[in-house]
Every structure is written in C-alpha cells, then in structure tokens.
Amino acid sequence: MKRIQSLLLALCLLTVGSAAYAVPISYNIAWTGANGFSLTGLFSIDDSLLGTGSINQSSLLSFSLEGFDGVTSIGTFSGTPENFNFDTNTELLAVGGNSFTAGGQRWNATGTDGVGIIGFESGSSGQSLYINGVFHAPSQISVLDSTLRVSRAANVPEPATLALLGLGMVAGGLRRKRA
C-alpha cells in the first residue's frame, strides 16, 4: 500500500513540476454587418499578457472566424490575421483607425493568409466582410455603428490539471480505504 501511495505522490509531483504556469485565455468574437451578414470567431492569448496593454497578431495563440449570410455559413478562416489589435487592459478590439495600423483590424482580407475564404476589415470609415479576398460591399457598416465585440470564453482545464485532480482523488480514496 505504501508503495502505491509513494508512486502516486511521485506522479503528482512530476505532473506539477512539468505543468506550464501560463494558461491560454480565449475570447469569442461577434460582429453584425448590414443586410443580415455577420461574423463569429475565437482567439486565444497567454494569460500572462492580461493587463499589459495593447497586443497584436504576434501574441495570438489561435485565431479563427466564420462568416454568415443570415444563418448560412459563407466561409471560415483559421490562421494569423494581417493586422490584429487588442487591448488586454480593457479587453476591447481597436476600431476607428486605419485597418493597417494599431487603430484598426484586418483579418484575412487578402484571402491568402491561413486557411479559409472569409475575411474582415475594420478601418477608419467602415467595417465589412471579405470573401475570397474581395471586399463584400453588401455587408459594410459605418465604423460609427460598430458592432465588433469580444467576450471571454469559458476555459477548459488542461489535461495535466485534470490528471492531478484525478490522482488526488485516487490517493484520497486509498487513504480512506486504509483507515
């Protein structure tokens, strides 16, 4: 019995020692354009970046989008956007500036980055979808009417955390059985 407890303790220590302390934080993206067009997506960053101010596309751990015409999907994108600007203090995306600067957004507008055909641009005068790298005018809205929003997604525990929890429960059960 002591041998099993020693083995469990060693596994727990190994798991804790090898676990990364940084945790990915995920955000949902939502945008509604004109004429029933919309966009949803998800991006994630390292939690150590929270509260550090503005970050760009080089800080992303993942990024994906899906565009819709009403309820019908018109394309997806997964990869690194050309220009991405997010403030980790306010948890807001930058809008209102040129789409190629820190004040705007440009996500697969060329249709050649990553995998997928949908893109998005938020510039100084408007926001719109791009399909296969082509500006999609029917979706455009004024930047003054921006609906671009992010919200924190529920984070799922990493496998190492779950393994540690499971080992603790097993050890507790063995200890209770012994008593």
Secondary structure, DSSP 8 states (H G I E B T S, - for coil): -HHHHHHHHHHHHHHHHHS-S--EEEEEEEEE-GGGEEEEEEEEEEGGGTTS-EEEGGGEEEEEEEEEETTEEEEEEES--SB-EEETTTTEE--SS-TTSTTSEEESTTS-SSEESEEEEE-SSEEEEEETTEEEEEEEEEGGG---EEEE------HHHHHHHHHHHHHHHHHHHH-
